[in-house]
């Protein structure tokens, strides 16, 4: 039987995951690799950003805990998001995040300097499309006729990105 050297697992983010501020690693993976996993582990997203997250171990249960909340907040993880992990060995996981539309999220820039450099490149190329990085999606308050409380969720992008998209629209590129 073939066994991959880089095992994968996925987790659906639940309200409980958000409330408890930790994410359980599947029991089977915990039993197999739990003793071999040092703490902290490193989570790497497709944009290249690496997050250090400490593990909590109890019996055959293993959780991503210290540092997980910051990771979850940075990527605006919400109930229903789907997160895929690939264990690469040496305490490193590749991580891919899907939102509730079953599509991969747009990962925020590592730093504002990178975003500024991308926007400058857009200005220099005049008419050539270069996509800037989006900032993390944030919950925001909004008012609507159907929502008397004035609260809800929506998505807000960085105004620089909106400005860049508006400029592209005027140029007929967006």
Phi, psi and omega in degrees: 000136180280133174233128180290147178276345179238084184295147177248153166209161178230158175223136171268128181286125180250165175304321179299320179298317181290315182296317184276350177058036175205159181232123180281136173276140182309140184305317181300316178292321178298319179294320185283317187244351187308315181288335181275341183280116175282166174238127011273168170252167181240128179255122181245125178266164183303336179285352179100350180290137182244133181244133176267123181228131180273149180263148169244130182238138176209119186055236179259012180264141179224134179234146165277122185229279185293118184103340180296317182300318179295318177300310182299319179291319181300321181263011176052045179296135180228163177305130180100346175291152186239122185240126181253132179243140173233118180280118182264356186091173179052039176063028182239135176236136166275140183230132176235134185243131177243140180271189184287354174267005180068024175241151181295141180288166171265118187283136179295157175297155176290322181213160178294330180298321178296317180296317178300318179297319178296317180294322176297319178298320177301315181296321182293323185280345178031096176101348176262138184277120172230117183284125173283159175289146175269148174283163181301147177290139182235148172283147178214161177274147176209160180245138176213160180299329182274354186236092185288335183286339180082010178238160178171193177238148176205184180236138181232130178255159179302137184297330178297323179292318178299318179298317179296319179294321178295319179297319179295322180298317178296330180274359179077022182257348188254000000 
